[in-house]
Amino acid sequence: MFTDIFNQSLSQSVVPTCFKRATIVPVPKKAKVTELNDYRPVALTSVIMKCFERLVKDHITSTLPDTLDPLQFAYRPNRSTDDAISTTLHTALTHLDKRNTYVRMLFIDYSSAFNTIVPSKLVIKPETLGLDPALCNWVLDFLTGRPQVVRVGNNISTPLILNTGAPQGCILSPLLYSLFTHDCVAMHASNSIINFADNTTVVGLITNNDETAYREEVRALGVWCQENNLTLNVNKTKEMIVDFRKQQREHPPIHIDGTVVERVVSFKFLGVHITDKLNWSTHTDSIVKKAQQRLFNLRRLKKFGLSPKALTNF
């Protein structure tokens, strides 16, 4: 029965409204919540729709062309965060081996990236990559006319129909976002834009203190964001400068929308702490600290007589 429903849905490019219903549950992004933006709106959908999305995702992934942005590491075969991290560090270190060079890394943060996607703009992009127009229209119907309610504890809001965004928590959403941003690529050979889903990093390879190409890249990225209805969160966007030269000059800051981007000496990039010295001390200290916390908890649990098998699972 479900096979027939799925096939009819795909052939007609229509998703049943009952499949699109979602319950939004606000999940805190951090331990201490101070504002609404500290919550992540996770969409809970039906098991049937999750199965359907997984089938569509596997089909889209298998049909993506090899010409897709090589620096997009999410939802590509044999690629992971490890590849994105190693590519970033290899690019930087290779450049730093040359004379009179340094590297500027801009770690981009978007404001509600998934929630601001315009479906009509999204579906044009996979079609240019060779995806079936009928499937693109199915995606458009999937993202529009979505009945949603918000649940906080035992309280449930009145339903609201949404026609914008890709719901967070849905299986298809990260892949659709990757397709939406596949044309966000570097315009200068001395720069790289490395993507992993909604994590974007601009790597500028600077030679002889000439930052013209890097600054043009940042401005072009801002224009691209405006054209695609994405908002750069300047307060959470960070920059790190890696300069191993003995005689360093002062590095002018980067501005986005008239606001200075904060410069940091360490940044947690895709789960790994990297520093402006490009060593592993900060990341190692973080791992050791977590291990010590785990060992402390294990010792406490052992005192309560927990079995060795249960301790191993912990």
Backbone as numpy.savetxt, mean C-alpha at the origin, in Angstrom:
# Nx Ny Nz CAx CAy CAz Cx Cy Cz
-25.13 -24.44 -8.32 -25.96 -23.23 -8.32 -25.09 -21.97 -8.32
-24.09 -21.94 -7.43 -23.23 -20.76 -7.35 -22.43 -20.58 -8.64
-22.05 -21.69 -9.27 -21.32 -21.58 -10.53 -22.16 -20.87 -11.58
-23.44 -21.21 -11.64 -24.34 -20.55 -12.60 -24.48 -19.07 -12.28
-24.62 -18.75 -10.99 -24.77 -17.34 -10.59 -23.51 -16.55 -10.94
-22.35 -17.13 -10.64 -21.09 -16.44 -10.94 -20.93 -16.23 -12.44
-21.23 -17.25 -13.22 -21.09 -17.14 -14.68 -22.04 -16.10 -15.26
-23.28 -16.09 -14.76 -24.25 -15.09 -15.22 -23.81 -13.69 -14.84
-23.28 -13.56 -13.64 -22.80 -12.25 -13.17 -21.68 -11.73 -14.06
-20.73 -12.59 -14.40 -19.60 -12.18 -15.23 -20.03 -11.90 -16.67
-20.91 -12.71 -17.20 -21.33 -12.53 -18.60 -22.15 -11.26 -18.77
-22.92 -10.88 -17.73 -23.76 -9.69 -17.82 -23.09 -8.46 -17.20
-21.91 -8.65 -16.61 -21.17 -7.56 -15.95 -22.02 -6.89 -14.87
-22.71 -7.71 -14.11 -23.57 -7.21 -13.04 -23.34 -8.05 -11.79
-23.13 -7.37 -10.65 -22.97 -8.06 -9.37 -24.27 -7.90 -8.59
-24.88 -8.99 -8.14 -26.12 -8.88 -7.35 -25.92 -7.96 -6.15
-26.89 -7.11 -5.91 -26.78 -6.14 -4.81 -26.57 -6.83 -3.47
-27.22 -7.98 -3.29 -27.07 -8.69 -2.01 -25.63 -9.16 -1.79
-24.88 -9.39 -2.88 -23.48 -9.78 -2.76 -22.61 -8.59 -2.36
-23.04 -7.39 -2.72 -22.22 -6.20 -2.49 -22.43 -5.60 -1.10
-23.42 -6.09 -0.37 -23.69 -5.53 0.96 -22.48 -5.74 1.88
-22.19 -4.73 2.67 -21.03 -4.81 3.57 -21.34 -4.13 4.89
-20.73 -4.65 5.94 -20.80 -4.03 7.26 -19.42 -3.47 7.58
-19.36 -2.17 7.82 -18.09 -1.50 8.09 -17.83 -1.50 9.60
-16.68 -2.05 9.98 -16.28 -2.08 11.39 -15.01 -1.25 11.55
-15.05 -0.17 12.36 -13.84 0.64 12.56 -12.82 -0.12 13.42
-11.64 -0.32 12.89 -10.57 -1.03 13.60 -9.44 -0.05 13.89
-9.02 0.10 15.16 -7.94 1.05 15.48 -6.64 0.69 14.77
-5.98 1.71 14.20 -4.69 1.50 13.55 -3.56 1.42 14.57
-3.78 2.05 15.75 -2.75 2.04 16.79 -3.42 1.92 18.15
-2.59 1.70 19.17 -3.14 1.44 20.50 -3.92 2.62 21.06
-3.37 3.83 20.90 -4.03 5.02 21.43 -4.69 5.79 20.31
-6.01 5.83 20.33 -6.78 6.51 19.28 -7.10 7.93 19.72
-6.76 8.91 18.88 -7.02 10.31 19.22 -7.95 11.01 18.22
-8.13 10.42 17.03 -8.99 11.04 16.02 -9.58 9.96 15.13
-10.55 10.37 14.30 -11.24 9.41 13.43 -10.29 8.74 12.45
-9.27 9.48 12.00 -8.32 8.92 11.04 -7.47 7.80 11.62
-7.54 7.62 12.95 -6.81 6.53 13.59 -7.55 5.20 13.48
-8.73 5.22 12.86 -9.49 3.99 12.63 -9.39 3.57 11.17
-9.35 2.26 10.95 -9.37 1.72 9.60 -10.76 1.11 9.35
-11.49 1.61 8.34 -12.84 1.09 8.08 -12.79 -0.25 7.32
-12.87 -1.34 8.05 -12.78 -2.67 7.45 -14.17 -3.15 7.05
-14.30 -3.58 5.80 -15.59 -4.02 5.27 -15.74 -5.53 5.45
-16.82 -5.93 6.10 -17.14 -7.35 6.26 -18.19 -7.72 5.22
-17.86 -8.65 4.35 -18.77 -9.07 3.29 -19.11 -10.55 3.46
-20.03 -11.02 2.65 -20.48 -12.41 2.75 -19.40 -13.38 2.29
-19.49 -14.61 2.79 -18.54 -15.66 2.39 -18.65 -15.93 0.90
-19.87 -15.89 0.37 -20.09 -16.14 -1.06 -19.33 -15.11 -1.89
-19.42 -13.84 -1.50 -18.74 -12.79 -2.26 -17.23 -12.92 -2.15
-16.75 -13.34 -0.99 -15.30 -13.54 -0.84 -14.81 -14.63 -1.80
-15.57 -15.71 -1.91 -15.20 -16.78 -2.85 -15.21 -16.26 -4.29
-16.22 -15.48 -4.61 -16.35 -14.92 -5.96 -15.17 -13.99 -6.25
-14.85 -13.13 -5.30 -13.73 -12.19 -5.48 -12.41 -12.94 -5.68
-12.22 -14.02 -4.94 -10.98 -14.77 -5.07 -10.83 -15.36 -6.47
-11.93 -15.85 -7.03 -11.90 -16.39 -8.39 -11.55 -15.29 -9.40
-12.18 -14.12 -9.23 -11.91 -13.00 -10.14 -10.47 -12.52 -10.00
-10.00 -12.45 -8.75 -8.62 -12.00 -8.51 -7.61 -12.94 -9.18
-7.82 -14.24 -9.03 -6.90 -15.20 -9.65 -6.91 -15.07 -11.17
-8.09 -14.82 -11.73 -8.18 -14.67 -13.18 -7.46 -13.41 -13.65
-7.69 -12.29 -12.95 -7.04 -11.04 -13.34 -5.52 -11.17 -13.23
-5.07 -11.75 -12.12 -3.63 -11.91 -11.90 -2.98 -12.74 -12.99
-3.67 -13.79 -13.42 -3.11 -14.68 -14.45 -3.07 -14.04 -15.83
-3.89 -13.00 -16.05 -3.95 -12.38 -17.37 -3.19 -11.06 -17.46
-2.58 -10.62 -16.36 -1.83 -9.37 -16.40 -0.62 -9.50 -17.31
-0.35 -8.51 -18.13 0.79 -8.59 -19.07 2.13 -8.44 -18.36
3.17 -8.93 -19.01 4.52 -8.81 -18.45 5.02 -7.37 -18.48
4.36 -6.52 -19.26 4.79 -5.12 -19.38 4.32 -4.26 -18.21
3.59 -4.86 -17.27 3.14 -4.10 -16.11 4.35 -3.57 -15.34
4.18 -2.44 -14.67 5.27 -1.78 -13.95 6.14 -2.80 -13.20
7.42 -2.95 -13.56 8.28 -3.93 -12.89 8.58 -3.58 -11.44
8.31 -2.33 -11.05 8.57 -1.91 -9.67 7.31 -1.93 -8.81
6.26 -2.62 -9.29 5.08 -2.90 -8.47 5.22 -4.33 -7.97
5.39 -4.48 -6.67 5.72 -5.80 -6.11 4.54 -6.50 -5.44
3.38 -5.87 -5.43 2.21 -6.51 -4.82 1.41 -7.26 -5.87
0.95 -8.44 -5.50 0.08 -9.26 -6.36 0.70 -9.55 -7.72
1.99 -9.85 -7.69 2.69 -10.32 -8.88 3.32 -11.67 -8.53
3.34 -12.61 -9.46 3.92 -13.93 -9.16 5.38 -13.81 -8.71
5.71 -14.57 -7.66 7.09 -14.66 -7.17 7.64 -13.31 -6.71
6.76 -12.45 -6.19 7.21 -11.16 -5.66 6.63 -10.96 -4.27
7.37 -10.22 -3.45 6.93 -9.99 -2.07 7.53 -8.70 -1.56
7.27 -8.41 -0.28 7.86 -7.22 0.34 9.38 -7.33 0.38
9.89 -8.56 0.52 11.35 -8.74 0.54 11.98 -8.24 -0.76
11.30 -8.50 -1.87 11.83 -8.05 -3.17 11.81 -6.53 -3.26
10.74 -5.92 -2.75 10.65 -4.46 -2.78 11.74 -3.83 -1.93
11.98 -4.41 -0.75 13.01 -3.88 0.14 14.40 -4.05 -0.47
14.69 -5.25 -0.98 16.02 -5.51 -1.55 16.27 -4.66 -2.79
15.24 -4.45 -3.61 15.40 -3.60 -4.80 15.71 -2.16 -4.41
15.00 -1.66 -3.40 15.23 -0.30 -2.92 16.66 -0.13 -2.41
17.08 -1.05 -1.55 18.42 -0.94 -0.97 19.51 -1.17 -2.01
19.29 -2.11 -2.91 20.30 -2.37 -3.96 20.46 -1.15 -4.87
19.33 -0.52 -5.23 19.37 0.68 -6.07 20.17 1.79 -5.39
19.91 1.97 -4.09 20.60 3.02 -3.35 22.09 2.72 -3.20
22.42 1.51 -2.79 23.82 1.17 -2.53 24.65 1.17 -3.81
24.07 0.72 -4.91 24.80 0.74 -6.19 25.15 2.16 -6.59
24.21 3.08 -6.37 24.47 4.48 -6.72 25.50 5.10 -5.79
25.45 4.75 -4.51 26.35 5.34 -3.53 27.80 4.89 -3.72
28.03 3.85 -4.51 29.40 3.42 -4.80 30.12 4.41 -5.72
29.36 5.29 -6.36 29.95 6.26 -7.28 30.40 7.51 -6.52
31.24 8.32 -7.15 31.77 9.53 -6.52 30.72 10.64 -6.46
30.78 11.40 -5.38 29.95 12.61 -5.20 28.46 12.32 -5.43
27.97 11.32 -4.74 26.56 10.93 -4.88 25.90 10.81 -3.51
24.60 10.91 -3.51 23.78 10.59 -2.34 22.38 10.24 -2.82
21.56 9.77 -1.89 20.23 9.27 -2.23 19.19 9.92 -1.33
18.08 10.34 -1.95 16.94 10.85 -1.18 15.79 9.87 -1.37
15.20 9.45 -0.26 14.08 8.52 -0.28 12.85 9.20 0.30
11.78 9.23 -0.47 10.54 9.85 -0.03 9.50 8.76 0.16
9.07 8.57 1.41 8.10 7.53 1.75 6.71 8.17 1.78
5.93 7.87 0.75 4.64 8.52 0.56 3.55 7.89 1.42
2.71 8.73 1.99 1.52 8.26 2.70 0.31 8.94 2.09
-0.67 8.13 1.71 -1.91 8.66 1.13 -3.00 8.71 2.19
-3.87 9.70 2.07 -5.03 9.80 2.96 -6.17 8.95 2.40
-6.50 7.87 3.12 -7.62 6.99 2.72 -7.54 6.62 1.25
-6.40 6.05 0.86 -6.16 5.76 -0.56 -7.24 4.87 -1.16
-7.61 3.80 -0.47 -8.60 2.87 -1.02 -9.97 3.52 -1.12
-10.28 4.40 -0.17 -11.63 4.98 -0.12 -11.85 6.10 -1.12
-10.79 6.59 -1.75 -10.94 7.72 -2.67 -10.85 7.32 -4.14
-10.71 6.04 -4.41 -10.63 5.58 -5.80 -11.93 5.89 -6.53
-11.82 6.49 -7.70 -12.98 6.76 -8.55 -13.15 5.58 -9.51
-14.20 4.77 -9.35 -14.35 3.56 -10.18 -14.30 3.81 -11.68
-14.89 4.93 -12.13 -14.90 5.20 -13.57 -13.49 5.43 -14.11
-12.59 5.98 -13.27 -11.20 6.16 -13.69 -10.42 4.86 -13.57
-10.79 4.06 -12.57 -10.08 2.80 -12.36 -10.26 1.84 -13.53
-11.49 1.65 -14.00 -11.76 0.60 -14.99 -11.11 0.89 -16.34
-10.78 2.15 -16.60 -10.11 2.48 -17.87 -8.71 1.88 -17.91
-8.04 1.83 -16.76 -6.64 1.42 -16.72 -6.44 -0.07 -16.99
-7.18 -0.99 -16.34 -6.98 -2.40 -16.69 -7.36 -2.72 -18.12
-8.31 -1.95 -18.69 -8.69 -2.19 -20.08 -7.53 -1.87 -21.02
-6.75 -0.83 -20.68 -5.58 -0.50 -21.51 -4.49 -1.56 -21.39
-4.56 -2.37 -20.32 -3.58 -3.44 -20.13 -4.01 -4.73 -20.83
-5.17 -4.69 -21.47 -5.62 -5.85 -22.22 -6.64 -6.72 -21.53
-7.17 -6.28 -20.37 -8.20 -7.07 -19.70 -9.52 -6.96 -20.46
-10.30 -8.01 -20.38 -11.58 -8.09 -21.08 -12.48 -6.92 -20.67
-13.02 -6.14 -21.63 -13.91 -5.02 -21.28 -15.10 -5.45 -20.44
-15.63 -6.65 -20.69 -16.77 -7.13 -19.89 -16.36 -7.29 -18.43
-15.13 -7.78 -18.19 -14.65 -7.92 -16.82 -14.42 -6.55 -16.19
-13.93 -5.60 -16.97 -13.75 -4.23 -16.46 -15.10 -3.63 -16.06
-16.13 -3.88 -16.85 -17.47 -3.39 -16.51 -18.00 -4.09 -15.27
-17.64 -5.37 -15.10 -18.03 -6.09 -13.88 -17.40 -5.43 -12.66
-16.12 -5.05 -12.78 -15.43 -4.37 -11.68 -16.11 -3.04 -11.38
-16.52 -2.31 -12.43 -17.22 -1.04 -12.23 -18.51 -1.25 -11.46
-19.26 -2.29 -11.81 -20.51 -2.57 -11.11 -20.24 -3.04 -9.68
-19.15 -3.76 -9.49 -18.77 -4.24 -8.17 -18.48 -3.08 -7.22
-17.89 -2.00 -7.74 -17.48 -0.88 -6.89 -18.55 0.20 -6.74
-19.64 0.10 -7.47 -20.69 1.12 -7.39 -21.99 0.51 -6.87
-22.81 1.39 -6.29 -24.09 0.93 -5.76 -23.93 -0.06 -4.62
-22.95 0.20 -3.74 -22.68 -0.73 -2.63 -23.43 -0.31 -1.38
-24.41 -1.12 -0.90 -25.10 -0.80 0.36 -24.19 -1.12 1.55
-24.00 -0.14 2.43 -23.12 -0.36 3.57 -23.75 0.19 4.84
-23.45 -0.48 5.95 -23.80 0.03 7.27 -22.55 0.01 8.12
-22.53 0.84 9.16 -21.41 0.89 10.09 -21.85 0.28 11.41
-21.02 -0.61 11.94 -21.34 -1.25 13.21 -20.28 -0.91 14.25
-20.73 -0.32 15.35 -19.86 -0.03 16.48 -20.49 -0.67 17.71
-19.88 -1.73 18.20 -20.48 -2.47 19.30 -21.79 -3.11 18.85
-22.86 -2.80 19.57 -24.18 -3.31 19.21 -24.99 -2.29 18.41
-24.38 -1.17 18.09 -25.07 -0.11 17.35 -24.78 -0.23 15.85
-25.83 -0.15 15.04 -25.71 -0.25 13.59 -26.36 0.98 12.95
-25.65 1.59 12.03 -26.15 2.80 11.37 -27.20 2.45 10.33
-27.83 3.48 9.79 -28.74 3.28 8.67 -27.92 3.01 7.40
-28.45 2.25 6.45 -27.69 1.92 5.24 -27.39 3.15 4.40
-26.26 3.09 3.70 -25.83 4.16 2.81 -25.27 3.51 1.54
-25.64 4.06 0.38 -25.16 3.55 -0.89 -23.90 4.31 -1.29
-22.81 3.59 -1.51 -21.54 4.21 -1.89 -21.19 3.89 -3.34
-20.63 4.89 -4.03 -20.22 4.74 -5.42 -18.76 5.11 -5.64
-18.02 5.23 -4.54 -16.61 5.61 -4.61 -15.79 4.71 -3.71
-14.58 4.42 -4.14 -13.66 3.68 -3.29 -13.71 2.18 -3.51
-12.65 1.53 -3.02 -12.57 0.06 -2.98 -12.57 -0.34 -1.52
-13.57 -1.09 -1.07 -13.71 -1.38 0.36 -12.51 -2.12 0.94
-11.98 -1.59 2.03 -10.85 -2.24 2.69 -11.33 -3.52 3.36
-10.55 -4.57 3.21 -10.94 -5.85 3.75 -11.45 -6.80 2.69
-11.82 -6.26 1.52 -12.26 -7.10 0.41 -11.03 -7.69 -0.30
-11.18 -8.89 -0.80 -10.07 -9.60 -1.42 -9.57 -8.89 -2.67
-10.47 -8.31 -3.44 -10.09 -7.67 -4.70 -9.45 -6.29 -4.53
-9.71 -5.63 -3.43 -9.34 -4.21 -3.29 -7.85 -3.93 -3.48
-6.94 -4.66 -2.82 -5.51 -4.36 -3.03 -5.07 -4.53 -4.47
-5.58 -5.56 -5.15 -5.22 -5.77 -6.55 -5.75 -4.64 -7.42
-6.99 -4.22 -7.16 -7.57 -3.13 -7.94 -6.79 -1.84 -7.71
-6.34 -1.62 -6.48 -5.54 -0.42 -6.21 -4.22 -0.48 -6.97
-3.62 -1.66 -7.03 -2.36 -1.81 -7.77 -2.55 -1.51 -9.25
-3.68 -1.94 -9.81 -3.97 -1.64 -11.21 -4.24 -0.15 -11.40
-4.88 0.46 -10.40 -5.20 1.88 -10.46 -3.94 2.73 -10.50
-2.88 2.26 -9.85 -1.65 3.06 -9.74 -0.54 2.52 -10.65
-0.87 1.64 -11.59 0.19 1.02 -12.41 0.90 2.04 -13.30
0.24 3.18 -13.59 0.86 4.20 -14.44 1.61 5.25 -13.63
1.74 5.02 -12.32 2.52 5.92 -11.48 3.98 5.45 -11.52
4.68 5.87 -12.56 6.07 5.43 -12.77 6.98 6.65 -12.88
8.26 6.43 -12.68 9.23 7.53 -12.72 9.38 8.07 -14.14
9.52 9.39 -14.24 9.69 10.04 -15.53 11.16 10.32 -15.84
12.03 10.17 -14.84 13.47 10.38 -15.03 14.23 9.10 -14.71
15.26 8.82 -15.49 16.03 7.59 -15.31 16.76 7.55 -13.97
17.03 8.72 -13.40 17.76 8.77 -12.13 16.85 8.57 -10.92
15.56 8.37 -11.17 14.61 8.15 -10.08 13.92 6.80 -10.25
13.45 6.27 -9.14 12.63 5.06 -9.15 11.43 5.28 -8.24
10.27 4.79 -8.68 9.07 4.81 -7.84 8.72 3.35 -7.56
8.94 2.94 -6.33 8.74 1.54 -5.94 7.42 1.42 -5.19
6.57 0.52 -5.66 5.23 0.36 -5.11 5.02 -1.03 -4.54
4.32 -1.08 -3.42 3.79 -2.34 -2.91 2.38 -2.02 -2.42
1.39 -2.34 -3.29 -0.01 -1.95 -3.02 -0.04 -0.44 -2.81
-0.50 0.03 -1.62 -0.61 1.47 -1.42 0.62 2.08 -0.75
1.71 1.32 -0.68 2.98 1.85 -0.18 3.83 2.31 -1.36
4.11 3.60 -1.42 4.86 4.18 -2.53 6.12 4.86 -2.00
7.24 4.57 -2.65 8.52 5.17 -2.26 9.21 5.74 -3.48
9.59 7.01 -3.40 10.35 7.66 -4.47 11.82 7.64 -4.08
12.64 7.02 -4.91 14.08 6.96 -4.67 14.79 7.84 -5.69
15.40 8.92 -5.20 16.11 9.84 -6.07 17.61 9.64 -5.97
18.25 9.32 -7.09 19.69 9.11 -7.12 20.36 10.42 -7.54
20.98 11.09 -6.60 21.53 12.43 -6.82 23.02 12.35 -7.12
23.45 13.06 -8.15 24.86 13.14 -8.53 25.28 14.60 -8.65
26.44 14.92 -8.07 26.98 16.29 -8.13 25.99 17.33 -7.60
25.22 16.94 -6.58 24.28 17.84 -5.90 23.16 18.37 -6.80
22.94 17.74 -7.93 21.88 18.17 -8.85 20.59 17.42 -8.52
19.66 18.12 -7.87 18.40 17.50 -7.45 17.23 17.86 -8.37
17.53 18.42 -9.52 16.47 18.89 -10.42 15.49 17.77 -10.78
16.02 16.63 -11.21 15.16 15.52 -11.64 14.32 14.99 -10.48
14.93 14.91 -9.30 14.21 14.40 -8.13 13.06 15.32 -7.74
13.32 16.62 -7.74 12.27 17.56 -7.35 11.16 17.61 -8.41
11.52 17.49 -9.67 10.50 17.42 -10.72 9.65 16.16 -10.57
10.29 15.08 -10.14 9.56 13.81 -9.93 8.53 13.96 -8.83
8.92 14.62 -7.75 8.00 14.81 -6.63 6.83 15.69 -7.06
7.12 16.75 -7.83 6.04 17.61 -8.32 5.11 16.84 -9.27
5.70 16.03 -10.14 4.89 15.24 -11.08 4.01 14.24 -10.34
4.53 13.67 -9.26 3.74 12.74 -8.46 2.55 13.46 -7.84
2.77 14.70 -7.38 1.66 15.48 -6.83 0.59 15.75 -7.86
0.99 16.05 -9.10 0.03 16.28 -10.18 -0.73 14.99 -10.49
0.00 13.87 -10.54 -0.64 12.58 -10.81 -1.69 12.27 -9.75
-1.37 12.56 -8.50 -2.32 12.31 -7.40 -3.59 13.16 -7.58
-3.43 14.42 -7.95 -4.59 15.27 -8.17 -5.46 14.74 -9.30
-4.83 14.28 -10.38 -5.58 13.78 -11.53 -6.31 12.48 -11.20
-5.81 11.75 -10.20 -6.40 10.45 -9.86 -7.14 10.47 -8.53
-7.43 11.68 -8.04 -8.26 11.84 -6.84 -7.62 11.23 -5.59
-6.29 11.21 -5.54 -5.58 10.73 -4.36 -4.97 11.93 -3.64
-5.01 11.88 -2.31 -4.50 12.98 -1.50 -3.26 12.55 -0.74
-2.18 13.30 -0.92 -0.95 13.01 -0.19 -1.09 13.51 1.25
-0.83 12.64 2.20 -0.84 13.02 3.61 0.56 13.50 3.97
0.76 14.81 3.88 2.10 15.38 4.07 2.59 15.16 5.50
1.68 15.16 6.47 2.08 14.99 7.86 2.67 13.60 8.13
2.23 12.60 7.37 2.74 11.24 7.57 3.76 10.84 6.51
3.92 11.66 5.48 4.95 11.41 4.47 6.31 11.81 5.05
7.30 10.94 4.91 8.63 11.19 5.49 9.70 11.08 4.41
10.82 11.77 4.66 11.96 11.68 3.74 13.21 11.32 4.51
14.03 10.49 3.90 15.31 10.11 4.49 16.42 10.33 3.46
17.51 10.93 3.89 18.64 11.21 3.00 19.82 10.34 3.41
20.36 9.61 2.44 21.52 8.75 2.68 22.71 9.38 1.97
23.63 9.90 2.76 24.79 10.62 2.21 26.03 10.17 2.96
26.89 9.41 2.29 28.10 8.88 2.92 29.32 9.76 2.65
29.16 10.89 2.00 30.31 11.74 1.67 30.90 12.36 2.94
32.19 12.56 2.94 32.84 13.16 4.10 32.48 14.64 4.23
32.42 15.32 3.09 32.07 16.74 3.10 30.64 16.90 2.56
29.70 16.89 3.47 28.30 16.96 3.08 27.82 18.41 3.07
26.96 18.72 2.12 26.32 20.02 2.08 24.96 19.93 2.76
24.43 21.09 3.08 23.08 21.11 3.66 22.07 20.78 2.56
21.13 19.90 2.88 20.15 19.47 1.90 18.85 20.25 2.08
18.46 21.05 1.09 17.20 21.79 1.20 16.02 20.82 1.33
15.02 21.18 2.12 13.88 20.27 2.33 12.99 20.17 1.10
12.18 19.14 1.09 11.17 18.95 0.04 9.85 19.52 0.53
9.15 20.22 -0.36 7.84 20.78 -0.04 6.76 20.08 -0.86
5.66 19.76 -0.21 4.48 19.22 -0.90 3.29 20.07 -0.48
2.64 20.68 -1.47 1.51 21.58 -1.20 1.89 22.67 -0.21
3.11 23.18 -0.33 3.55 24.27 0.53 3.99 23.86 1.92
3.96 22.56 2.21 4.33 22.07 3.54 5.65 21.32 3.45
6.53 21.57 4.41 7.83 20.90 4.44 7.64 19.45 4.88
8.24 18.53 4.13 8.19 17.11 4.48 9.21 16.83 5.57
8.78 16.17 6.63 9.67 15.88 7.75 10.79 14.93 7.33
12.01 15.26 7.75 13.15 14.40 7.45 13.44 13.52 8.67
13.68 12.24 8.43 13.92 11.28 9.51 15.24 10.57 9.25
15.79 9.98 10.31 17.03 9.21 10.18 16.74 7.71 10.17
15.49 7.34 10.50 15.10 5.94 10.48 13.64 5.86 10.07
13.29 4.80 9.31 11.91 4.64 8.86 11.59 3.16 8.76
10.37 2.80 9.18 9.93 1.41 9.07 9.31 1.21 7.69
10.07 0.57 6.83 9.70 0.40 5.42 9.26 -1.04 5.18
7.96 -1.22 4.96 7.40 -2.55 4.70 7.80 -3.56 5.78
7.78 -3.09 7.02 8.06 -3.97 8.16 9.51 -4.04 8.57
10.40 -3.36 7.84 11.83 -3.40 8.14 12.32 -1.99 8.44
13.04 -1.84 9.55 13.59 -0.54 9.92 14.87 -0.28 9.12
14.85 0.77 8.30 16.07 1.17 7.59 16.48 2.55 8.09
17.78 2.81 8.08 18.31 4.07 8.60 19.12 4.78 7.53
19.48 6.03 7.84 20.27 6.81 6.87 21.72 6.31 6.79
22.07 5.35 7.64 23.39 4.72 7.55 23.31 3.40 6.78
22.09 2.99 6.45 21.83 1.73 5.74 22.46 0.54 6.45
22.40 0.55 7.79 22.83 -0.63 8.55 21.60 -1.25 9.22
21.82 -2.37 9.88 20.70 -3.14 10.41 20.57 -3.02 11.93
21.28 -2.08 12.54 21.28 -2.00 14.01 19.89 -1.70 14.56
19.20 -0.72 13.99 17.86 -0.37 14.49 16.89 -1.53 14.32
16.93 -2.18 13.17 16.02 -3.31 12.93 16.36 -4.48 13.86
17.65 -4.73 14.05 18.06 -5.82 14.94 17.62 -5.55 16.37
17.80 -4.30 16.82 17.37 -3.94 18.18 15.87 -4.14 18.34
15.10 -3.81 17.30 13.65 -3.99 17.36 13.27 -5.46 17.47
13.95 -6.31 16.70 13.67 -7.75 16.74 14.04 -8.33 18.10
15.19 -7.92 18.63 15.63 -8.41 19.94 14.65 -7.99 21.03
14.16 -6.75 20.95 13.20 -6.26 21.94 11.91 -7.08 21.90
11.43 -7.38 20.71 10.22 -8.21 20.59 10.46 -9.61 21.14
11.65 -10.16 20.85 11.97 -11.50 21.35 12.02 -11.52 22.87
12.60 -10.48 23.46 12.66 -10.40 24.92 11.27 -10.32 25.53
10.37 -9.57 24.89 9.00 -9.49 25.38 8.31 -10.84 25.32
8.52 -11.57 24.21 7.93 -12.90 24.08 8.48 -13.85 25.15
9.80 -13.81 25.36 10.40 -14.69 26.36 9.90 -14.37 27.76
9.71 -13.08 28.05 9.17 -12.69 29.35 7.77 -13.26 29.54
6.94 -13.14 28.50 5.58 -13.68 28.60 5.59 -15.20 28.73
6.51 -15.87 28.03 6.62 -17.33 28.13 7.00 -17.75 29.55
7.92 -17.01 30.16 8.32 -17.35 31.53 7.15 -17.17 32.49
6.36 -16.12 32.28 5.19 -15.89 33.13 4.17 -17.02 32.97
3.94 -17.42 31.71 2.97 -18.48 31.45 3.45 -19.82 32.01
4.76 -20.04 31.95 5.29 -21.30 32.47 5.06 -21.42 33.98
5.13 -20.29 34.67 4.90 -20.30 36.12 3.47 -20.70 36.45
2.54 -20.44 35.51 1.14 -20.81 35.73 0.86 -22.27 35.34
1.91 -23.01 34.99 1.75 -24.43 34.70 1.27 -24.76 33.32
1.45 -23.85 32.36 1.02 -24.12 30.99 1.88 -25.24 30.40
1.26 -26.13 29.63 1.96 -27.28 29.07 3.01 -26.83 28.04
4.07 -27.62 27.85 5.09 -27.28 26.84 4.50 -27.12 25.44
3.49 -27.93 25.11 2.88 -27.84 23.79 2.20 -26.49 23.59
1.49 -26.03 24.62 0.82 -24.73 24.54 1.84 -23.60 24.45
2.95 -23.74 25.18 3.99 -22.72 25.13 4.63 -22.65 23.75
4.78 -23.81 23.11 5.35 -23.85 21.76 4.45 -23.12 20.78
3.14 -23.29 20.92 2.19 -22.60 20.04 2.26 -21.09 20.23
2.52 -20.66 21.46 2.62 -19.23 21.73 3.82 -18.64 21.01
